[in-house]
Each structure stands twice: as structure tokens, then as C-alpha cells.
Amino acid sequence: MPRSRLSGDVLFILSHHRQQLARGIDPRESAALATGTAGSAVVFAGTTVIIALAALSVIGIPFMTTMGLGAAGAVLIAVLAAITLVPAIAGFAGSRLTPKPGSRTVRRAAHAVGGSTRHLTMGTRWTKWVIAKPLLTDIAQLPVQARADGEHPSCPPWLVSHDRCGHGAERVVSDQTIVTPRGNAPHCRRPAA
């Protein structure tokens, strides 16, 4: 896990660095800017993973505690390496990391500055299409939503805690528990998990 964490973080920082090099920013300044922008996201994501792994100690199983804390320490080292070693190596590499003219990175950098809009990514085109046609998008998602609701969409999700919804199911609303009396809930079967 730390290896995948480190490789993802390195690629994220380096892609920002190369985009800035394509815009003509000095290599050392670009390494610093990439660490300042992408590095903050790397630190946030790494902290989230570290907290989640350290939380395995709450379970109280010694093996899980050891495994979680060990992996959290390894992720901490990977994050520190990504935000210290990668900018240093990128700074030493200088202009050798500059993308070649005509490459995808150069085209994206030109688009970001306000250049050509011909070379939009698939994600950008899809997002623009969905925003332009909200009604069509809503209609298209109805079959998917109906499938997700199961056989009986009239059964509220908080009533599926028993095999039959009408047998005194509980509903949790913030810090209160509301018990539905027998016979007052719609009869529906529990959706398959």
C-alpha cells in the first residue's frame, strides 16, 4: 500500500511540474509550485489514509493494531518522500523534464492558459454535455435508480432492518430512535444485499 501511495503521489506532483514546464516556468520555480499545489493534496490524502489505518487499533485485536500502525508509519514515510525527495529530484533534473512540443501535456497547458478548445478531454466534454441537457440526464438515470431501489421502491430504506418491513422496524433520525409499530409500515421485502 505505501508503494502505491508513493507512486500515485509522485505522478501527481510530476504531472503538475511538467504542465508548468510546458507553460515556460523556470524548472526550480515549477518544482516549488508543484509541491505547493499538488503537495497539499498529497498531504491531505496521506493524512486521511494514516488516520484510517491507525483507527484499526480501535478494534482491539493486537494483530490488526500492529498491522494498521505499521502501514500508517509506512504511508507517512511515503508522503514525506513525495513532498521532499520528488521536488528535489525535479529541481536537479532541470529542463530535462520539459515535455516535447506537440505532446499532450503541451496541448493541455496551452488549453489551460486560454489556447485552443479543440482538444478537450473526454471528462470535460461529458461534463459539458450533462450540464447542457439536465432533463435528458435526469430521465436517463431513472431506470438505474429504479433498479437500485429493488423490487419494492415504496419501502423506505430505514425499514429494511427486518425480513418484513411491517414487523416493528427501527428508524434512526439523528440521535433519536423511532420504532414503527407493527402493522403501520408498508409490507415489502428486504432488498438483496
Secondary structure as a PSIPRED ss2 file (coil, helix, strand):
# PSIPRED VFORMAT (PSIPRED V4.0)

   1 M C   1.000  0.000  0.000
   2 P H   0.000  1.000  0.000
   3 R H   0.000  1.000  0.000
   4 S H   0.000  1.000  0.000
   5 R H   0.000  1.000  0.000
   6 L H   0.000  1.000  0.000
   7 S H   0.000  1.000  0.000
   8 G H   0.000  1.000  0.000
   9 D H   0.000  1.000  0.000
  10 V H   0.000  1.000  0.000
  11 L H   0.000  1.000  0.000
  12 F H   0.000  1.000  0.000
  13 I H   0.000  1.000  0.000
  14 L H   0.000  1.000  0.000
  15 S H   0.000  1.000  0.000
  16 H H   0.000  1.000  0.000
  17 H H   0.000  1.000  0.000
  18 R H   0.000  1.000  0.000
  19 Q H   0.000  1.000  0.000
  20 Q H   0.000  1.000  0.000
  21 L H   0.000  1.000  0.000
  22 A H   0.000  1.000  0.000
  23 R C   1.000  0.000  0.000
  24 G C   1.000  0.000  0.000
  25 I C   1.000  0.000  0.000
  26 D C   1.000  0.000  0.000
  27 P H   0.000  1.000  0.000
  28 R H   0.000  1.000  0.000
  29 E H   0.000  1.000  0.000
  30 S H   0.000  1.000  0.000
  31 A H   0.000  1.000  0.000
  32 A H   0.000  1.000  0.000
  33 L H   0.000  1.000  0.000
  34 A H   0.000  1.000  0.000
  35 T H   0.000  1.000  0.000
  36 G H   0.000  1.000  0.000
  37 T H   0.000  1.000  0.000
  38 A H   0.000  1.000  0.000
  39 G H   0.000  1.000  0.000
  40 S H   0.000  1.000  0.000
  41 A H   0.000  1.000  0.000
  42 V H   0.000  1.000  0.000
  43 V H   0.000  1.000  0.000
  44 F H   0.000  1.000  0.000
  45 A H   0.000  1.000  0.000
  46 G H   0.000  1.000  0.000
  47 T H   0.000  1.000  0.000
  48 T H   0.000  1.000  0.000
  49 V H   0.000  1.000  0.000
  50 I H   0.000  1.000  0.000
  51 I H   0.000  1.000  0.000
  52 A H   0.000  1.000  0.000
  53 L H   0.000  1.000  0.000
  54 A H   0.000  1.000  0.000
  55 A H   0.000  1.000  0.000
  56 L H   0.000  1.000  0.000
  57 S H   0.000  1.000  0.000
  58 V H   0.000  1.000  0.000
  59 I H   0.000  1.000  0.000
  60 G C   1.000  0.000  0.000
  61 I C   1.000  0.000  0.000
  62 P H   0.000  1.000  0.000
  63 F H   0.000  1.000  0.000
  64 M H   0.000  1.000  0.000
  65 T H   0.000  1.000  0.000
  66 T H   0.000  1.000  0.000
  67 M H   0.000  1.000  0.000
  68 G H   0.000  1.000  0.000
  69 L H   0.000  1.000  0.000
  70 G H   0.000  1.000  0.000
  71 A H   0.000  1.000  0.000
  72 A H   0.000  1.000  0.000
  73 G H   0.000  1.000  0.000
  74 A H   0.000  1.000  0.000
  75 V H   0.000  1.000  0.000
  76 L H   0.000  1.000  0.000
  77 I H   0.000  1.000  0.000
  78 A H   0.000  1.000  0.000
  79 V H   0.000  1.000  0.000
  80 L H   0.000  1.000  0.000
  81 A H   0.000  1.000  0.000
  82 A H   0.000  1.000  0.000
  83 I H   0.000  1.000  0.000
  84 T H   0.000  1.000  0.000
  85 L H   0.000  1.000  0.000
  86 V H   0.000  1.000  0.000
  87 P H   0.000  1.000  0.000
  88 A H   0.000  1.000  0.000
  89 I H   0.000  1.000  0.000
  90 A H   0.000  1.000  0.000
  91 G H   0.000  1.000  0.000
  92 F H   0.000  1.000  0.000
  93 A H   0.000  1.000  0.000
  94 G H   0.000  1.000  0.000
  95 S H   0.000  1.000  0.000
  96 R H   0.000  1.000  0.000
  97 L H   0.000  1.000  0.000
  98 T C   1.000  0.000  0.000
  99 P C   1.000  0.000  0.000
 100 K C   1.000  0.000  0.000
 101 P C   1.000  0.000  0.000
 102 G C   1.000  0.000  0.000
 103 S C   1.000  0.000  0.000
 104 R H   0.000  1.000  0.000
 105 T H   0.000  1.000  0.000
 106 V H   0.000  1.000  0.000
 107 R H   0.000  1.000  0.000
 108 R H   0.000  1.000  0.000
 109 A H   0.000  1.000  0.000
 110 A H   0.000  1.000  0.000
 111 H H   0.000  1.000  0.000
 112 A H   0.000  1.000  0.000
 113 V H   0.000  1.000  0.000
 114 G C   1.000  0.000  0.000
 115 G C   1.000  0.000  0.000
 116 S C   1.000  0.000  0.000
 117 T C   1.000  0.000  0.000
 118 R C   1.000  0.000  0.000
 119 H C   1.000  0.000  0.000
 120 L C   1.000  0.000  0.000
 121 T C   1.000  0.000  0.000
 122 M H   0.000  1.000  0.000
 123 G H   0.000  1.000  0.000
 124 T H   0.000  1.000  0.000
 125 R H   0.000  1.000  0.000
 126 W H   0.000  1.000  0.000
 127 T H   0.000  1.000  0.000
 128 K H   0.000  1.000  0.000
 129 W H   0.000  1.000  0.000
 130 V H   0.000  1.000  0.000
 131 I H   0.000  1.000  0.000
 132 A H   0.000  1.000  0.000
 133 K C   1.000  0.000  0.000
 134 P H   0.000  1.000  0.000
 135 L H   0.000  1.000  0.000
 136 L H   0.000  1.000  0.000
 137 T H   0.000  1.000  0.000
 138 D H   0.000  1.000  0.000
 139 I H   0.000  1.000  0.000
 140 A H   0.000  1.000  0.000
 141 Q H   0.000  1.000  0.000
 142 L H   0.000  1.000  0.000
 143 P H   0.000  1.000  0.000
 144 V H   0.000  1.000  0.000
 145 Q H   0.000  1.000  0.000
 146 A H   0.000  1.000  0.000
 147 R H   0.000  1.000  0.000
 148 A H   0.000  1.000  0.000
 149 D H   0.000  1.000  0.000
 150 G C   1.000  0.000  0.000
 151 E C   1.000  0.000  0.000
 152 H C   1.000  0.000  0.000
 153 P C   1.000  0.000  0.000
 154 S C   1.000  0.000  0.000
 155 C C   1.000  0.000  0.000
 156 P C   1.000  0.000  0.000
 157 P H   0.000  1.000  0.000
 158 W H   0.000  1.000  0.000
 159 L H   0.000  1.000  0.000
 160 V C   1.000  0.000  0.000
 161 S C   1.000  0.000  0.000
 162 H C   1.000  0.000  0.000
 163 D C   1.000  0.000  0.000
 164 R E   0.000  0.000  1.000
 165 C C   1.000  0.000  0.000
 166 G C   1.000  0.000  0.000
 167 H C   1.000  0.000  0.000
 168 G C   1.000  0.000  0.000
 169 A C   1.000  0.000  0.000
 170 E E   0.000  0.000  1.000
 171 R E   0.000  0.000  1.000
 172 V E   0.000  0.000  1.000
 173 V E   0.000  0.000  1.000
 174 S C   1.000  0.000  0.000
 175 D C   1.000  0.000  0.000
 176 Q E   0.000  0.000  1.000
 177 T E   0.000  0.000  1.000
 178 I E   0.000  0.000  1.000
 179 V E   0.000  0.000  1.000
 180 T C   1.000  0.000  0.000
 181 P C   1.000  0.000  0.000
 182 R C   1.000  0.000  0.000
 183 G C   1.000  0.000  0.000
 184 N C   1.000  0.000  0.000
 185 A C   1.000  0.000  0.000
 186 P C   1.000  0.000  0.000
 187 H C   1.000  0.000  0.000
 188 C C   1.000  0.000  0.000
 189 R E   0.000  0.000  1.000
 190 R C   1.000  0.000  0.000
 191 P C   1.000  0.000  0.000
 192 A C   1.000  0.000  0.000
 193 A C   1.000  0.000  0.000
